[in-house]
Amino acid sequence: MSGLDKLGWVKVNPGSVWLGSDDGRLQISPVKQVPRHEVRIDYEFEITPEAYSVQNLLSEAGISKEEFEEAGLRPPSEAEWELADEQNAISPLLDLSEGLADERPRMGYWGQRCDGHPRSTSFHAKLKLQRKWTELGAEWGHEAQLNATERDALRVRLVRAPEPADNPPMIPQEDKRPILVREVLVALLIGIIPSFAWAWHYASTDYISNGWFNLVFGGLFIGVASGFVWRPRQPSYRVSEDGNTMVKSRR
């Protein structure tokens, strides 16, 4: 029996998962989870029920470097991990984190593949995704650089999956123009216009002519600040019926 056969592989059936968020509010953090989208995994894959230390992966798993490379093993993608968790193929690791294969740009999932295989990016700041286990379940996380303690606590599972297709369904690149128009209108309607209306009724005309910049700036501040409290939810994206493209969905 080879080292690979001793890993106790668990089969995960094809299925789909929803990732990301449709929260339209403004965020200070550059690491975003938008847009909410479906990932459809049409292939069957296997995952190890155990997670191994990233620092001593091969020795803990009991496999050689040659076996690892010849079998094409890798960590699970975010979608594969979620689907395996939904099908109870993996067990929780309380207070530990699991590394995933995906790289994601800071500004979200825009332009990424949605067939379940690991995502990659040419963005200059690459972040590795994680799942952090807590008493309430697994939480989304990311890392750019780990300290020694975090590296010791990081675990990873192994996946055996078919090679990715060349033309997967892709989320389109983000169109920021509607958001810009929305923010300008919000700033006018709830910030700038009310500021001038207040000055017109309660201040002198000299205050308006001399302090117009302060009124505009104050209105812009109110408009931007409101964005951290409420904004309409953004459209989600689902895989089309033929599995070739992504289409907008209000689901």
QUIRA-V918125 format. One record per residue. N is the residue number from 1. SS is DSSP state (A for helix, B for strand, O for the rest). PHI is phi in degrees with one decimal (999 if undefined). D_CENTER is the distance of its C-alpha to the mean C-alpha in Angstrom with 1 decimal. Layout:
# QUIRA-V918125
n->(N;N)
ss->(SS;SS)
phi->(PHI;PHI)
d_center->(D_CENTER;D_CENTER)
This chain:
# QUIRA-V918125
n->(1;2;3;4;5;6;7;8;9;10;11;12;13;14;15;16;17;18;19;20;21;22;23;24;25;26;27;28;29;30;31;32;33;34;35;36;37;38;39;40;41;42;43;44;45;46;47;48;49;50;51;52;53;54;55;56;57;58;59;60;61;62;63;64;65;66;67;68;69;70;71;72;73;74;75;76;77;78;79;80;81;82;83;84;85;86;87;88;89;90;91;92;93;94;95;96;97;98;99;100;101;102;103;104;105;106;107;108;109;110;111;112;113;114;115;116;117;118;119;120;121;122;123;124;125;126;127;128;129;130;131;132;133;134;135;136;137;138;139;140;141;142;143;144;145;146;147;148;149;150;151;152;153;154;155;156;157;158;159;160;161;162;163;164;165;166;167;168;169;170;171;172;173;174;175;176;177;178;179;180;181;182;183;184;185;186;187;188;189;190;191;192;193;194;195;196;197;198;199;200;201;202;203;204;205;206;207;208;209;210;211;212;213;214;215;216;217;218;219;220;221;222;223;224;225;226;227;228;229;230;231;232;233;234;235;236;237;238;239;240;241;242;243;244;245;246;247;248;249;250;251)
ss->(O;O;O;A;A;A;A;O;B;B;B;B;O;O;B;B;B;B;B;O;O;O;O;O;O;O;O;O;O;O;O;O;O;O;O;O;B;B;B;B;B;O;O;O;B;B;B;B;O;O;O;B;B;O;O;O;A;A;A;A;A;O;O;O;A;A;A;A;A;A;O;O;O;B;O;O;O;A;A;A;A;A;A;A;A;A;O;O;O;O;O;O;O;O;O;O;B;B;B;B;B;B;B;B;O;O;O;O;O;O;O;O;B;O;O;O;O;O;O;O;O;O;O;O;O;O;B;B;B;B;B;B;B;B;O;O;B;B;B;B;B;B;B;O;O;O;O;A;A;A;A;A;A;B;B;B;O;O;B;B;O;O;O;O;O;O;O;O;O;B;O;O;O;O;O;O;A;A;A;A;A;A;A;A;A;A;A;A;A;A;A;A;A;A;A;A;A;A;A;A;A;A;O;O;A;A;A;A;A;A;A;A;A;A;A;A;A;A;A;A;A;A;A;A;A;A;A;O;O;O;O;O;O;O;O;B;B;B;B;O;O;O;O;O;O;B;B;B;B;O;O)
phi->(999;-76.4;-60.7;-64.5;-67.7;-85.1;-80.5;64.8;-55.1;-115.3;-79.5;-117.9;-80.4;-57.5;178.9;-133.1;-133.8;-109.0;-122.4;83.1;-139.0;-104.7;-65.5;-89.8;-66.2;-71.0;-134.1;-77.8;-62.1;-75.1;-90.6;-114.5;-112.9;-92.0;-89.2;-71.4;-156.6;-91.5;-118.2;-105.1;-99.3;-92.5;-113.1;-88.3;-140.3;-119.9;-136.0;-79.1;-68.6;-97.9;-113.3;-114.7;-62.2;-63.5;-68.8;-130.6;-57.6;-66.3;-68.7;-68.7;-76.7;73.6;-126.3;-90.6;-62.6;-63.9;-62.6;-60.0;-74.4;-66.3;-82.8;65.1;-74.1;-161.1;-68.3;-70.8;-74.4;-60.2;-68.3;-62.0;-62.0;-64.1;-66.7;-63.5;-66.4;-62.2;-92.9;56.6;-87.8;-128.7;-112.5;-70.0;-125.7;-57.6;69.0;-120.8;-115.7;-113.6;-82.3;-116.5;-82.3;-74.1;-109.2;-135.9;-68.2;-62.4;-89.5;121.8;-88.6;-55.9;77.7;-100.6;-73.2;-131.1;-108.6;101.9;-74.0;-55.8;-89.1;-137.1;-151.0;-95.5;-59.8;-68.5;-107.7;-94.0;-119.2;-88.8;-81.4;-140.9;-123.1;-105.6;-83.2;-131.2;-65.0;-93.4;123.6;-92.5;-110.5;-69.3;-155.7;-152.0;-150.2;-108.7;-151.0;-103.1;-83.0;-62.2;-65.5;-67.5;-65.5;-65.7;-87.6;-79.4;-118.9;-150.8;-97.4;-111.5;-129.0;-114.6;-143.3;-67.3;-65.9;-70.9;-74.6;-79.1;-126.4;-77.8;-63.3;-125.2;-68.0;-65.2;-67.3;-66.4;-99.6;-86.0;-62.5;-60.6;-66.9;-63.2;-61.7;-60.0;-67.5;-65.1;-64.2;-61.7;-61.2;-68.2;-75.8;-111.2;-121.8;-69.4;-61.3;-60.7;-63.9;-69.3;-64.4;-61.9;-63.9;-64.9;-86.6;-117.5;-127.5;-85.9;-66.0;-63.8;-63.4;-68.6;-68.4;-91.1;-115.1;-60.5;-63.6;-64.3;-65.9;-64.8;-62.7;-63.3;-65.2;-63.0;-62.3;-62.5;-63.3;-66.3;-61.5;-65.0;-67.7;-82.7;-98.4;-154.1;-152.4;-61.8;-65.8;-90.5;-61.4;-96.5;-126.0;-122.8;-74.0;-65.4;-58.7;-83.3;76.2;-101.5;-136.0;-111.1;-125.2;-67.0;-147.3;-93.3;-59.5)
d_center->(38.9;36.3;33.7;31.0;32.9;32.9;29.2;29.4;26.9;25.4;24.9;21.9;22.8;21.0;18.9;15.8;12.8;10.6;6.9;5.1;8.0;11.2;12.4;14.5;15.8;15.9;14.1;15.7;12.8;11.6;8.2;6.5;3.9;6.6;8.2;8.6;9.8;11.9;12.0;15.6;17.0;20.6;21.8;23.0;21.9;23.0;21.4;23.3;23.7;24.1;21.7;23.5;23.6;21.9;25.1;27.4;25.5;28.4;31.1;29.4;28.6;32.1;31.5;32.6;30.7;32.5;31.4;27.8;27.9;30.2;28.1;24.9;23.0;19.5;16.7;14.7;11.5;8.6;10.3;13.7;13.2;12.3;15.3;17.5;16.9;17.8;20.9;21.9;22.0;20.7;22.0;20.5;21.2;21.8;21.0;19.5;16.1;15.1;13.8;11.8;12.7;9.6;9.6;7.2;9.1;9.0;9.1;6.0;5.9;9.6;12.1;10.3;12.2;12.0;14.8;13.3;14.3;12.3;10.5;12.3;12.8;16.0;14.5;16.8;14.5;12.5;10.2;10.3;7.9;10.1;11.2;13.9;16.8;18.7;21.6;19.5;17.2;14.1;11.6;8.0;8.8;9.0;12.3;14.3;17.7;19.1;22.5;25.1;24.5;20.8;21.5;24.1;21.9;19.1;19.5;18.4;19.4;20.7;20.2;22.8;21.6;23.2;22.6;20.0;21.4;22.1;21.1;17.9;16.7;14.4;12.5;14.9;14.6;14.2;17.7;18.2;21.8;21.6;19.7;22.4;25.1;23.8;23.7;27.2;28.6;27.2;28.7;32.0;32.3;31.4;32.1;34.5;36.9;37.3;38.0;40.8;42.1;42.5;44.2;46.5;47.7;47.9;48.4;50.8;50.5;50.8;47.7;45.7;47.2;46.8;43.5;41.6;39.0;38.3;38.0;35.5;33.5;33.6;32.5;29.5;28.6;28.9;26.8;23.9;24.2;24.1;20.7;19.3;21.2;20.7;19.5;19.4;16.4;14.9;15.4;13.2;13.6;15.2;16.9;20.5;23.4;24.4;21.0;21.2;19.2;16.6;18.3;17.6;18.0;18.7;18.1)
